[in-house]
Amino acid sequence: MTDRDPIADLRRIAFLLERANEATYRVRAFRSAAKTLAGLPAEEIASRAAAGTLTKLSGVGDVTARCVAESLAGEEPVYLRRLLATEGTDLDAAATALREALRGDCHMHSDWSDGGSPIEEMALAAVELGHEYVVLTDHSPTLTVARGLTADRLRRQLDYVAAVNEALPPGFRILTGIEVDILADGSLDQEDELLARLDVVVGSVHSGLRDESAKMTRRMLAAIANPHLDILGHCTGRMVTKRPKGAEGEGDRGHRRASRSGRPESQFDADAVFAACAEHGKAVEINSRPERQDPPKRLMRQALEAGCVFTIDTDAHAPGQLDWQRFGCERAALCGVPADRVVNSWPAQRVVEWARGHG
């Protein structure tokens, strides 16, 4: 018999389900079981598995109990084996090289806003993927549907991240950040004093997405000129895929309505917007979420020709979604985006210094 960790197996299954964009209830079943069992001594887990009483525990069902029993027997759980066998196709050489060049992720959410997992879980998943850093970018106050952070909550989060960083493995770091709403007049939805304290600021439009082009262009140009903004997030706001009810990733409340029905691109003067990004040294985000694929490839090529730098981000709302960078890398490679134009191929300190240079 080989030693296996049943809790690690449950978490691995949840990670793979998240990465595959499976239904939330499936992910929750495995994460809930792992959380319940993590609070018990190993001896009790083993004795309950032998007695067939694991399902009497809150959060443990028949499927998860069977996985635990198989793991305790030294076997790879059948559920895990099936997931690993259907992971998908390998990236081509150009996309693989780009993915391997990335050192971090500049856009992710935790359960402090509309993410489904604690900051620590998101960070440890990033460590397992080989990242050197992630930027924590929970939402700003105006996006109430996503439990955006007030100034006071953001201050508390900054203190919390400092404490978490002390406990994380050496060589890994959570960079402080925010996904701040770009308001109707182009201003940023958080206090300037707080924005100045953050390592990286992603700015995104989440409202008025169907405004006419001239109005949207003015709004985006004002935000890009703001010294606190570093990255222009999912610039068209589009949703390209319809996802079945219940297929959202854990915590994706803010995406549900649009992702079920699809959403067209916002209209703006792309020449002017990308020229401004290049002039001010701001990055254009390549958002890797399968339902976003933003910007479209024609606009990505246009931004590349304009001289822009990029970030390839997951916009993850669950640990398994942090591995979605592969999707952004595939699209970036198709458009000829070189690794040296991707900000998150840089070391963490260079990213921080680059962002600080905008202030």
MARLOLUM-365991 format. One record per residue (C-alpha): residue in three letters; chain; x negated, y negated, z. Coordinates in Angstrom, 3 decimals, decimal comma, always signed. Layout:
<sites>
<site 'ala' 'A' <X Y Z>>
...
</sites>
This chain:
<sites>
<site 'met' 'A' <+0,000 +0,000 +0,000>>
<site 'thr' 'A' <-1,297 -3,467 -0,866>>
<site 'asp' 'A' <-0,669 -6,480 +1,306>>
<site 'arg' 'A' <+1,880 -8,930 -0,084>>
<site 'asp' 'A' <+3,437 -11,997 +1,468>>
<site 'pro' 'A' <+7,233 -11,799 +1,019>>
<site 'ile' 'A' <+7,687 -15,507 +1,768>>
<site 'ala' 'A' <+5,105 -16,433 -0,867>>
<site 'asp' 'A' <+6,900 -14,142 -3,339>>
<site 'leu' 'A' <+10,240 -15,851 -2,649>>
<site 'arg' 'A' <+8,669 -19,274 -3,141>>
<site 'arg' 'A' <+6,974 -18,119 -6,354>>
<site 'ile' 'A' <+10,315 -16,918 -7,722>>
<site 'ala' 'A' <+11,905 -20,287 -6,853>>
<site 'phe' 'A' <+9,024 -22,109 -8,574>>
<site 'leu' 'A' <+9,418 -20,074 -11,760>>
<site 'leu' 'A' <+13,195 -20,603 -11,774>>
<site 'glu' 'A' <+12,679 -24,364 -11,424>>
<site 'arg' 'A' <+10,113 -24,362 -14,217>>
<site 'ala' 'A' <+12,560 -22,453 -16,434>>
<site 'asn' 'A' <+15,269 -25,039 -15,656>>
<site 'glu' 'A' <+17,564 -22,378 -14,207>>
<site 'ala' 'A' <+20,710 -23,161 -12,241>>
<site 'thr' 'A' <+20,293 -24,920 -8,898>>
<site 'tyr' 'A' <+22,156 -22,244 -6,940>>
<site 'arg' 'A' <+19,623 -19,600 -8,030>>
<site 'val' 'A' <+16,686 -21,740 -6,912>>
<site 'arg' 'A' <+18,397 -22,575 -3,623>>
<site 'ala' 'A' <+18,969 -18,897 -2,825>>
<site 'phe' 'A' <+15,237 -18,174 -2,859>>
<site 'arg' 'A' <+14,089 -21,405 -1,199>>
<site 'ser' 'A' <+16,697 -20,997 +1,574>>
<site 'ala' 'A' <+15,611 -17,417 +2,224>>
<site 'ala' 'A' <+11,950 -18,439 +2,315>>
<site 'lys' 'A' <+12,724 -21,247 +4,774>>
<site 'thr' 'A' <+14,675 -18,906 +7,064>>
<site 'leu' 'A' <+12,004 -16,222 +7,080>>
<site 'ala' 'A' <+9,169 -18,723 +7,567>>
<site 'gly' 'A' <+10,578 -19,386 +11,048>>
<site 'leu' 'A' <+10,393 -15,722 +12,104>>
<site 'pro' 'A' <+7,481 -13,547 +13,265>>
<site 'ala' 'A' <+6,214 -11,120 +10,630>>
<site 'glu' 'A' <+7,097 -8,194 +12,901>>
<site 'glu' 'A' <+10,756 -9,216 +13,051>>
<site 'ile' 'A' <+10,953 -9,577 +9,264>>
<site 'ala' 'A' <+9,495 -6,091 +8,854>>
<site 'ser' 'A' <+11,808 -4,526 +11,432>>
<site 'arg' 'A' <+14,894 -6,178 +9,928>>
<site 'ala' 'A' <+13,875 -5,034 +6,439>>
<site 'ala' 'A' <+13,480 -1,471 +7,709>>
<site 'ala' 'A' <+16,864 -1,613 +9,468>>
<site 'gly' 'A' <+18,612 -3,259 +6,516>>
<site 'thr' 'A' <+19,678 -6,289 +8,581>>
<site 'leu' 'A' <+17,920 -9,101 +6,719>>
<site 'thr' 'A' <+21,234 -10,205 +5,200>>
<site 'lys' 'A' <+22,590 -10,961 +8,673>>
<site 'leu' 'A' <+20,234 -13,965 +8,698>>
<site 'ser' 'A' <+21,604 -17,272 +7,447>>
<site 'gly' 'A' <+20,297 -17,996 +3,947>>
<site 'val' 'A' <+19,296 -14,411 +3,113>>
<site 'gly' 'A' <+21,433 -12,561 +0,562>>
<site 'asp' 'A' <+21,318 -9,150 -1,057>>
<site 'val' 'A' <+18,986 -10,165 -3,877>>
<site 'thr' 'A' <+16,493 -12,015 -1,684>>
<site 'ala' 'A' <+16,573 -9,221 +0,925>>
<site 'arg' 'A' <+15,739 -6,686 -1,791>>
<site 'cys' 'A' <+12,806 -8,845 -2,939>>
<site 'val' 'A' <+11,516 -9,029 +0,644>>
<site 'ala' 'A' <+11,774 -5,270 +1,086>>
<site 'glu' 'A' <+9,904 -4,621 -2,169>>
<site 'ser' 'A' <+7,210 -7,111 -1,185>>
<site 'leu' 'A' <+6,795 -5,562 +2,266>>
<site 'ala' 'A' <+6,383 -2,181 +0,558>>
<site 'gly' 'A' <+3,413 -3,640 -1,307>>
<site 'glu' 'A' <+5,278 -3,853 -4,612>>
<site 'glu' 'A' <+5,704 -6,869 -6,851>>
<site 'pro' 'A' <+9,432 -7,682 -6,540>>
<site 'val' 'A' <+11,334 -6,637 -9,647>>
<site 'tyr' 'A' <+12,928 -10,098 -9,895>>
<site 'leu' 'A' <+9,468 -11,717 -9,910>>
<site 'arg' 'A' <+8,115 -9,226 -12,426>>
<site 'arg' 'A' <+10,963 -9,980 -14,837>>
<site 'leu' 'A' <+10,397 -13,719 -14,550>>
<site 'leu' 'A' <+6,683 -13,352 -15,191>>
<site 'ala' 'A' <+7,402 -11,190 -18,247>>
<site 'thr' 'A' <+9,614 -13,872 -19,811>>
<site 'glu' 'A' <+7,565 -16,983 -19,040>>
<site 'gly' 'A' <+7,431 -18,137 -22,643>>
<site 'thr' 'A' <+4,871 -18,666 -25,352>>
<site 'asp' 'A' <+1,368 -20,017 -24,890>>
<site 'leu' 'A' <+0,542 -23,587 -25,844>>
<site 'asp' 'A' <-1,400 -24,108 -29,034>>
<site 'ala' 'A' <-5,057 -25,124 -28,807>>
<site 'ala' 'A' <-4,566 -28,908 -29,023>>
<site 'ala' 'A' <-1,811 -28,968 -26,414>>
<site 'thr' 'A' <-3,784 -26,626 -24,162>>
<site 'ala' 'A' <-6,854 -28,869 -24,337>>
<site 'leu' 'A' <-4,729 -31,892 -23,453>>
<site 'arg' 'A' <-3,057 -30,064 -20,549>>
<site 'glu' 'A' <-6,430 -28,954 -19,218>>
<site 'ala' 'A' <-7,699 -32,539 -19,341>>
<site 'leu' 'A' <-4,952 -33,775 -16,997>>
<site 'arg' 'A' <-5,954 -34,282 -13,374>>
<site 'gly' 'A' <-2,630 -35,405 -11,950>>
<site 'asp' 'A' <+0,977 -36,460 -12,436>>
<site 'cys' 'A' <+2,130 -40,074 -12,113>>
<site 'his' 'A' <+5,904 -39,558 -11,719>>
<site 'met' 'A' <+7,632 -37,232 -9,247>>
<site 'his' 'A' <+10,433 -37,386 -6,680>>
<site 'ser' 'A' <+10,950 -35,932 -3,215>>
<site 'asp' 'A' <+13,942 -35,462 -0,932>>
<site 'trp' 'A' <+13,415 -39,021 +0,282>>
<site 'ser' 'A' <+15,449 -40,023 -2,817>>
<site 'asp' 'A' <+17,046 -37,621 -5,303>>
<site 'gly' 'A' <+14,447 -34,862 -5,286>>
<site 'gly' 'A' <+15,284 -31,514 -3,727>>
<site 'ser' 'A' <+12,098 -30,753 -1,785>>
<site 'pro' 'A' <+9,980 -32,350 +0,959>>
<site 'ile' 'A' <+6,883 -34,339 +0,047>>
<site 'glu' 'A' <+4,636 -31,600 +1,451>>
<site 'glu' 'A' <+6,186 -28,896 -0,765>>
<site 'met' 'A' <+5,796 -31,042 -3,856>>
<site 'ala' 'A' <+2,175 -31,781 -2,995>>
<site 'leu' 'A' <+1,260 -28,159 -2,305>>
<site 'ala' 'A' <+2,849 -27,070 -5,591>>
<site 'ala' 'A' <+0,672 -29,663 -7,352>>
<site 'val' 'A' <-2,393 -28,271 -5,573>>
<site 'glu' 'A' <-1,542 -24,763 -6,819>>
<site 'leu' 'A' <-1,278 -26,100 -10,374>>
<site 'gly' 'A' <-4,814 -27,458 -10,119>>
<site 'his' 'A' <-3,933 -31,127 -9,828>>
<site 'glu' 'A' <-6,258 -33,489 -7,982>>
<site 'tyr' 'A' <-3,471 -35,959 -7,220>>
<site 'val' 'A' <+0,178 -36,797 -7,693>>
<site 'val' 'A' <+1,873 -40,169 -7,492>>
<site 'leu' 'A' <+4,988 -40,095 -5,313>>
<site 'thr' 'A' <+7,569 -42,241 -7,126>>
<site 'asp' 'A' <+10,910 -42,084 -5,349>>
<site 'his' 'A' <+13,613 -44,472 -6,541>>
<site 'ser' 'A' <+14,188 -48,100 -5,542>>
<site 'pro' 'A' <+17,247 -49,517 -3,669>>
<site 'thr' 'A' <+19,552 -50,431 -6,553>>
<site 'leu' 'A' <+19,825 -46,813 -7,717>>
<site 'thr' 'A' <+22,118 -45,855 -4,863>>
<site 'val' 'A' <+23,287 -42,658 -6,595>>
<site 'ala' 'A' <+19,685 -41,439 -6,212>>
<site 'arg' 'A' <+19,346 -42,601 -2,583>>
<site 'gly' 'A' <+16,841 -45,258 -3,606>>
<site 'leu' 'A' <+14,451 -46,423 -0,886>>
<site 'thr' 'A' <+15,123 -49,701 +0,893>>
<site 'ala' 'A' <+12,096 -51,752 +1,856>>
<site 'asp' 'A' <+12,204 -50,336 +5,396>>
<site 'arg' 'A' <+12,448 -46,730 +4,193>>
<site 'leu' 'A' <+9,575 -47,283 +1,765>>
<site 'arg' 'A' <+7,435 -48,667 +4,593>>
<site 'arg' 'A' <+8,193 -45,539 +6,624>>
<site 'gln' 'A' <+7,336 -43,382 +3,631>>
<site 'leu' 'A' <+3,949 -45,071 +3,264>>
<site 'asp' 'A' <+3,110 -44,206 +6,875>>
<site 'tyr' 'A' <+4,367 -40,659 +6,359>>
<site 'val' 'A' <+2,275 -40,139 +3,206>>
<site 'ala' 'A' <-0,824 -41,318 +5,053>>
<site 'ala' 'A' <-0,212 -38,626 +7,678>>
<site 'val' 'A' <+0,507 -35,923 +5,083>>
<site 'asn' 'A' <-2,680 -36,770 +3,199>>
<site 'glu' 'A' <-4,686 -36,060 +6,330>>
<site 'ala' 'A' <-3,335 -32,499 +6,380>>
<site 'leu' 'A' <-3,640 -31,638 +2,668>>
<site 'pro' 'A' <-6,537 -29,599 +1,223>>
<site 'pro' 'A' <-9,776 -31,546 +0,669>>
<site 'gly' 'A' <-10,055 -33,012 -2,815>>
<site 'phe' 'A' <-6,319 -33,539 -3,235>>
<site 'arg' 'A' <-4,498 -36,804 -2,634>>
<site 'ile' 'A' <-0,957 -38,155 -2,814>>
<site 'leu' 'A' <-1,064 -41,628 -4,341>>
<site 'thr' 'A' <+1,639 -43,992 -3,145>>
<site 'gly' 'A' <+4,096 -45,264 -5,708>>
<site 'ile' 'A' <+7,672 -45,902 -6,721>>
<site 'glu' 'A' <+9,923 -45,590 -9,732>>
<site 'val' 'A' <+11,275 -49,103 -9,540>>
<site 'asp' 'A' <+14,381 -50,123 -11,444>>
<site 'ile' 'A' <+13,908 -52,781 -14,121>>
<site 'leu' 'A' <+16,837 -55,052 -13,353>>
<site 'ala' 'A' <+18,983 -56,892 -15,909>>
<site 'asp' 'A' <+16,735 -59,977 -15,869>>
<site 'gly' 'A' <+13,532 -57,904 -16,099>>
<site 'ser' 'A' <+12,612 -58,299 -12,434>>
<site 'leu' 'A' <+11,550 -55,277 -10,369>>
<site 'asp' 'A' <+13,829 -53,839 -7,706>>
<site 'gln' 'A' <+11,564 -54,033 -4,648>>
<site 'glu' 'A' <+9,766 -56,646 -2,553>>
<site 'asp' 'A' <+6,578 -57,983 -4,140>>
<site 'glu' 'A' <+4,659 -57,457 -0,899>>
<site 'leu' 'A' <+5,493 -53,756 -0,956>>
<site 'leu' 'A' <+4,823 -53,327 -4,668>>
<site 'ala' 'A' <+1,384 -54,827 -4,083>>
<site 'arg' 'A' <+0,641 -52,179 -1,432>>
<site 'leu' 'A' <+1,418 -49,236 -3,718>>
<site 'asp' 'A' <-1,217 -47,403 -5,739>>
<site 'val' 'A' <+0,928 -47,020 -8,884>>
<site 'val' 'A' <+4,272 -48,535 -9,956>>
<site 'val' 'A' <+6,448 -46,900 -12,624>>
<site 'gly' 'A' <+9,191 -49,194 -13,943>>
<site 'ser' 'A' <+12,265 -47,753 -15,681>>
<site 'val' 'A' <+15,595 -48,969 -17,003>>
<site 'his' 'A' <+18,485 -47,012 -15,485>>
<site 'ser' 'A' <+21,430 -49,365 -16,136>>
<site 'gly' 'A' <+22,823 -51,283 -19,097>>
<site 'leu' 'A' <+21,225 -48,747 -21,386>>
<site 'arg' 'A' <+23,506 -49,702 -24,272>>
<site 'asp' 'A' <+22,767 -53,427 -24,142>>
<site 'glu' 'A' <+22,084 -54,987 -27,526>>
<site 'ser' 'A' <+18,503 -54,916 -28,744>>
<site 'ala' 'A' <+17,511 -58,528 -28,116>>
<site 'lys' 'A' <+18,723 -58,425 -24,513>>
<site 'met' 'A' <+16,995 -55,112 -23,802>>
<site 'thr' 'A' <+13,783 -56,364 -25,413>>
<site 'arg' 'A' <+13,727 -59,496 -23,224>>
<site 'arg' 'A' <+14,338 -57,362 -20,160>>
<site 'met' 'A' <+11,512 -54,938 -20,956>>
<site 'leu' 'A' <+9,033 -57,664 -21,902>>
<site 'ala' 'A' <+9,657 -59,475 -18,614>>
<site 'ala' 'A' <+8,981 -56,269 -16,676>>
<site 'ile' 'A' <+5,833 -55,440 -18,654>>
<site 'ala' 'A' <+4,458 -58,926 -17,955>>
<site 'asn' 'A' <+5,009 -58,421 -14,208>>
<site 'pro' 'A' <+1,575 -57,772 -12,652>>
<site 'his' 'A' <+3,020 -55,149 -10,297>>
<site 'leu' 'A' <+4,221 -52,800 -13,063>>
<site 'asp' 'A' <+1,712 -50,217 -14,277>>
<site 'ile' 'A' <+3,711 -47,652 -16,293>>
<site 'leu' 'A' <+6,793 -48,091 -18,471>>
<site 'gly' 'A' <+8,925 -45,041 -17,639>>
<site 'his' 'A' <+11,083 -43,072 -20,156>>
<site 'cys' 'A' <+11,372 -46,122 -22,390>>
<site 'thr' 'A' <+14,469 -45,241 -24,451>>
<site 'gly' 'A' <+16,495 -43,694 -21,645>>
<site 'arg' 'A' <+17,770 -41,028 -24,016>>
<site 'met' 'A' <+19,052 -37,555 -23,105>>
<site 'val' 'A' <+18,651 -35,108 -25,958>>
<site 'thr' 'A' <+20,032 -31,828 -24,616>>
<site 'lys' 'A' <+23,299 -30,691 -23,154>>
<site 'arg' 'A' <+22,774 -28,613 -20,059>>
<site 'pro' 'A' <+25,442 -26,309 -18,648>>
<site 'lys' 'A' <+27,159 -27,115 -15,383>>
<site 'gly' 'A' <+24,988 -25,964 -12,506>>
<site 'ala' 'A' <+21,760 -25,946 -14,546>>
<site 'glu' 'A' <+20,240 -29,058 -12,984>>
<site 'gly' 'A' <+17,018 -28,744 -11,087>>
<site 'glu' 'A' <+17,272 -29,040 -7,313>>
<site 'gly' 'A' <+18,025 -32,645 -6,488>>
<site 'asp' 'A' <+18,690 -33,842 -10,045>>
<site 'arg' 'A' <+21,869 -35,670 -9,051>>
<site 'gly' 'A' <+20,921 -38,787 -10,982>>
<site 'his' 'A' <+20,608 -36,918 -14,275>>
<site 'arg' 'A' <+23,752 -34,777 -14,221>>
<site 'arg' 'A' <+26,397 -36,753 -16,051>>
<site 'ala' 'A' <+24,146 -37,912 -18,884>>
<site 'ser' 'A' <+22,345 -34,609 -19,333>>
<site 'arg' 'A' <+25,587 -32,710 -19,809>>
<site 'ser' 'A' <+26,802 -34,948 -22,597>>
<site 'gly' 'A' <+23,578 -36,307 -24,112>>
<site 'arg' 'A' <+22,803 -40,015 -24,420>>
<site 'pro' 'A' <+21,511 -42,087 -27,352>>
<site 'glu' 'A' <+18,343 -44,143 -27,273>>
<site 'ser' 'A' <+18,433 -47,685 -25,966>>
<site 'gln' 'A' <+17,770 -50,202 -28,714>>
<site 'phe' 'A' <+14,816 -52,612 -28,427>>
<site 'asp' 'A' <+12,067 -54,158 -30,537>>
<site 'ala' 'A' <+9,483 -51,392 -30,242>>
<site 'asp' 'A' <+6,773 -53,436 -32,004>>
<site 'ala' 'A' <+7,101 -56,200 -29,423>>
<site 'val' 'A' <+7,368 -53,869 -26,420>>
<site 'phe' 'A' <+4,367 -51,707 -27,321>>
<site 'ala' 'A' <+2,297 -54,756 -28,278>>
<site 'ala' 'A' <+3,023 -56,174 -24,823>>
<site 'cys' 'A' <+2,043 -52,899 -23,153>>
<site 'ala' 'A' <-1,253 -52,902 -25,054>>
<site 'glu' 'A' <-1,888 -56,580 -24,294>>
<site 'his' 'A' <-1,264 -56,188 -20,552>>
<site 'gly' 'A' <-2,935 -52,779 -20,266>>
<site 'lys' 'A' <+0,261 -51,037 -19,193>>
<site 'ala' 'A' <+0,835 -47,347 -19,889>>
<site 'val' 'A' <+3,727 -45,894 -21,860>>
<site 'glu' 'A' <+5,044 -42,784 -20,154>>
<site 'ile' 'A' <+5,442 -39,549 -22,110>>
<site 'asn' 'A' <+8,239 -38,047 -20,043>>
<site 'ser' 'A' <+8,081 -34,252 -20,055>>
<site 'arg' 'A' <+11,599 -33,467 -18,827>>
<site 'pro' 'A' <+13,189 -31,124 -21,398>>
<site 'glu' 'A' <+16,390 -33,166 -21,544>>
<site 'arg' 'A' <+14,545 -36,473 -22,020>>
<site 'gln' 'A' <+11,597 -35,884 -24,422>>
<site 'asp' 'A' <+11,044 -39,625 -24,200>>
<site 'pro' 'A' <+9,736 -41,445 -26,159>>
<site 'pro' 'A' <+10,717 -39,781 -29,441>>
<site 'lys' 'A' <+7,717 -38,773 -31,535>>
<site 'arg' 'A' <+8,117 -41,657 -33,988>>
<site 'leu' 'A' <+7,881 -44,159 -31,104>>
<site 'met' 'A' <+4,992 -42,287 -29,525>>
<site 'arg' 'A' <+3,071 -42,626 -32,775>>
<site 'gln' 'A' <+4,012 -46,301 -32,933>>
<site 'ala' 'A' <+2,709 -46,870 -29,395>>
<site 'leu' 'A' <-0,493 -45,029 -30,265>>
<site 'glu' 'A' <-1,028 -47,228 -33,327>>
<site 'ala' 'A' <-0,359 -50,320 -31,181>>
<site 'gly' 'A' <-3,298 -49,375 -28,952>>
<site 'cys' 'A' <-1,323 -48,284 -25,879>>
<site 'val' 'A' <-2,519 -45,951 -23,181>>
<site 'phe' 'A' <-0,167 -43,246 -21,890>>
<site 'thr' 'A' <+0,713 -41,094 -18,935>>
<site 'ile' 'A' <+2,060 -37,571 -19,414>>
<site 'asp' 'A' <+4,416 -37,115 -16,479>>
<site 'thr' 'A' <+6,974 -34,548 -15,363>>
<site 'asp' 'A' <+9,467 -36,778 -13,528>>
<site 'ala' 'A' <+9,732 -33,662 -11,347>>
<site 'his' 'A' <+12,550 -33,333 -8,822>>
<site 'ala' 'A' <+11,511 -29,837 -7,648>>
<site 'pro' 'A' <+8,161 -28,026 -7,249>>
<site 'gly' 'A' <+8,518 -25,788 -10,313>>
<site 'gln' 'A' <+9,226 -28,794 -12,501>>
<site 'leu' 'A' <+5,675 -30,038 -11,881>>
<site 'asp' 'A' <+4,598 -27,469 -14,475>>
<site 'trp' 'A' <+6,673 -29,210 -17,142>>
<site 'gln' 'A' <+3,620 -31,231 -18,221>>
<site 'arg' 'A' <+3,110 -28,562 -20,880>>
<site 'phe' 'A' <+6,166 -29,925 -22,723>>
<site 'gly' 'A' <+4,821 -33,477 -22,760>>
<site 'cys' 'A' <+1,409 -32,225 -23,851>>
<site 'glu' 'A' <+2,914 -30,318 -26,778>>
<site 'arg' 'A' <+4,671 -33,438 -28,034>>
<site 'ala' 'A' <+1,649 -35,675 -27,410>>
<site 'ala' 'A' <-0,633 -33,273 -29,278>>
<site 'leu' 'A' <+1,743 -33,277 -32,258>>
<site 'cys' 'A' <+1,402 -37,064 -32,363>>
<site 'gly' 'A' <-2,381 -37,031 -32,077>>
<site 'val' 'A' <-2,609 -38,618 -28,618>>
<site 'pro' 'A' <-6,231 -38,151 -27,456>>
<site 'ala' 'A' <-7,015 -37,251 -23,843>>
<site 'asp' 'A' <-9,071 -40,405 -23,307>>
<site 'arg' 'A' <-5,943 -42,505 -23,887>>
<site 'val' 'A' <-4,039 -40,638 -21,137>>
<site 'val' 'A' <-4,359 -42,337 -17,759>>
<site 'asn' 'A' <-3,747 -39,200 -15,710>>
<site 'ser' 'A' <-6,721 -37,489 -17,322>>
<site 'trp' 'A' <-8,767 -39,909 -15,205>>
<site 'pro' 'A' <-9,915 -39,295 -11,598>>
<site 'ala' 'A' <-7,639 -40,654 -8,883>>
<site 'gln' 'A' <-9,892 -43,559 -7,952>>
<site 'arg' 'A' <-10,102 -44,747 -11,547>>
<site 'val' 'A' <-6,284 -44,612 -11,781>>
<site 'val' 'A' <-5,980 -46,706 -8,608>>
<site 'glu' 'A' <-8,535 -49,237 -9,865>>
<site 'trp' 'A' <-6,808 -49,431 -13,243>>
<site 'ala' 'A' <-3,474 -50,153 -11,574>>
<site 'arg' 'A' <-5,039 -52,643 -9,185>>
<site 'gly' 'A' <-6,419 -54,525 -12,187>>
<site 'his' 'A' <-2,844 -55,460 -13,182>>
<site 'gly' 'A' <-2,210 -57,335 -9,910>>
</sites>
